[in-house]
Amino acid sequence: MSNNSKYNKTDFIRLTIATAEHVSSDKETAKEYLSSEGLDVDSVVNEGMKRLKRLKMQIEADRTKSEMIHADKAKQKASAWVEELLSKIDFSLPELIKEEELTMSFRNVEKLSKEDIKNILIKHFTLKFLDEESKKSK
């Protein structure tokens, strides 16, 4: 804009904003304006929706990956914990069940193999460690 003009940059910006506000004041007016400018509005909307869905799926995938890594660390910690428990001479599963307030659906807990006990306890402690970390982060 020339310095001799009776309008300045501020007036030009106000005019542009006012025009944009008028054109985008409702959905139909905005669509008509964009169409008159040569844009395929439906195509733009569809592409935008696809992009948003892709981004949302990527965010969910990243979150799931993070949770899996977190769960794997908790499982490793639980495995070490269980190995230490089972290696103790005075280890007693019935006492641990009472202490941890576990609900077991086995009638003959005494008849479980050492490997079964180990797997059950690893699952229990993995969930317990994940729950504890979840409470810490809140």
Solvent accessible surface area in square Angstrom, and as a share of the most:
residue,aa,sasa,rsa
1,M,138,0.62
2,S,74,0.48
3,N,156,0.80
4,N,149,0.77
5,S,50,0.32
6,K,170,0.72
7,Y,126,0.48
8,N,87,0.45
9,K,147,0.62
10,T,65,0.38
11,D,52,0.27
12,F,111,0.46
13,I,97,0.49
14,R,156,0.57
15,L,119,0.59
16,T,69,0.40
17,I,91,0.46
18,A,54,0.42
19,T,70,0.41
20,A,55,0.43
21,E,110,0.50
22,H,130,0.58
23,V,23,0.13
24,S,72,0.47
25,S,83,0.53
26,D,76,0.39
27,K,149,0.63
28,E,108,0.48
29,T,42,0.24
30,A,25,0.19
31,K,67,0.29
32,E,117,0.52
33,Y,95,0.36
34,L,68,0.34
35,S,63,0.40
36,S,89,0.57
37,E,110,0.49
38,G,68,0.66
39,L,89,0.44
40,D,91,0.47
41,V,18,0.10
42,D,91,0.47
43,S,48,0.31
44,V,83,0.48
45,V,77,0.44
46,N,84,0.43
47,E,96,0.43
48,G,31,0.30
49,M,100,0.45
50,K,114,0.48
51,R,157,0.57
52,L,109,0.54
53,K,127,0.54
54,R,145,0.53
55,L,97,0.48
56,K,138,0.58
57,M,139,0.62
58,Q,101,0.45
59,I,98,0.50
60,E,79,0.36
61,A,55,0.43
62,D,73,0.38
63,R,123,0.45
64,T,66,0.39
65,K,131,0.55
66,S,65,0.42
67,E,101,0.45
68,M,130,0.58
69,I,88,0.45
70,H,80,0.36
71,A,33,0.25
72,D,73,0.38
73,K,127,0.54
74,A,4,0.03
75,K,109,0.46
76,Q,114,0.51
77,K,105,0.45
78,A,0,0.00
79,S,33,0.21
80,A,65,0.51
81,W,122,0.43
82,V,0,0.00
83,E,83,0.37
84,E,106,0.48
85,L,28,0.14
86,L,25,0.13
87,S,86,0.55
88,K,101,0.43
89,I,180,0.91
90,D,119,0.62
91,F,53,0.22
92,S,35,0.23
93,L,14,0.07
94,P,63,0.40
95,E,116,0.52
96,L,12,0.06
97,I,27,0.14
98,K,161,0.68
99,E,135,0.60
100,E,35,0.16
101,E,152,0.68
102,L,33,0.16
103,T,137,0.80
104,M,43,0.19
105,S,109,0.70
106,F,94,0.39
107,R,233,0.85
108,N,79,0.41
109,V,21,0.12
110,E,142,0.63
111,K,160,0.68
112,L,32,0.16
113,S,57,0.37
114,K,137,0.58
115,E,102,0.46
116,D,62,0.32
117,I,24,0.12
118,K,51,0.22
119,N,68,0.35
120,I,40,0.20
121,L,1,0.00
122,I,18,0.09
123,K,138,0.58
124,H,36,0.16
125,F,3,0.01
126,T,17,0.10
127,L,123,0.61
128,K,70,0.30
129,F,12,0.05
130,L,45,0.22
131,D,71,0.37
132,E,71,0.32
133,E,62,0.28
134,S,48,0.31
135,K,140,0.59
136,K,165,0.70
137,S,96,0.62
138,K,198,0.84
